Amino acid sequence: MGLSAREKRALAGIAGLIRAEEPDLAHSLRSFAGGAITAEVLPSRRHLFLVAMLAVVLVVLAVAVPALGNTGNASAATSHALPRA
């Protein structure tokens, strides 16, 4: 979306004031005007969905894998206890 004629006139007026009052600043600001204007690309909903699904899978694995390691060996947690005297 472009600027309206009124906005362009306002910016031209500001630029003229800066050139008149601060020529060094105007010169340094002029060096920024030569590049292409680009916009940041936001991730799509599809990418966000894939990241969310990956997070869910990782959480399920983090909970399930330690639980699977203890099946069938109920005394694994107490096997390192010192014998009572």
N, C-alpha and C positions, 0 to 999 in steps of 0.2 A: 504494500500500500504506500503510495507516494505522499508527499507533503502537499498541503493545499497552498494556494498562492499567498495567502496571508502568512502561513508558517514560513514559507520561503523568504518573504520580505522581512519577517522578524529575524530570522537567522542571518540574512544578509546585513541587516542593521547591526546586529551584535558583532558580526565579523568585522564590519567597518569600524566600529568603536574599538575593538581589540587592536586592529591594525594601526589606528591613530594613537591610542594611548600606550600600547605595549607592543612595539614592532618586533622585539626579540621573541616574545611569546607567540605572536602571530606567525613568525617564521618557523618556529619549532613545531607549532600545531599543523602547519601546512604539510609537513612531511608525513603526517598520518593519513592524509586524504588520498593518497595514491593507490592504496590496496583495494582488493575486491572485498565487497561486503558479504560475509557469510553468516549463516545462522547455525546455532548448535542443534544437532540432530538429537531428538529425544528418542529413547528406545520405544519400539512398538509394543502393543499389547501382547503380541505373540512372544516376543523376547521376555517380557516380564512374566508371562505365564510359565515359560520354560524355566526361568530362574526360580520361581516359586515352587514348581514341581521338583526341581533338583534339591531345594532346601528341605522339602517334605521327605523325600527319599533319604537324604542324609540323616535327618532326625530319626526316622524309623530305623535305619541301620544302626545308629548310635545307641538306640534303646534295645534293639533285638539282638545284636551280636553279643554283648556281654551276658544277656539272659540265656542265650543258646549255649554259651560256654559252661554254664553251671548246671545244665540238665543232667540227671542221672548220678550226680555226685553231690549229695546233700551235705556231706561232712567236709567238703573242700574248704569252707570258711573256718572250720575249727581244727583242721589238721595241723596247723602250726602252733597250737596252744601248748604251753608247757605242762608236763604231767603234774598232777597234784601229789603232794607228799602226805 
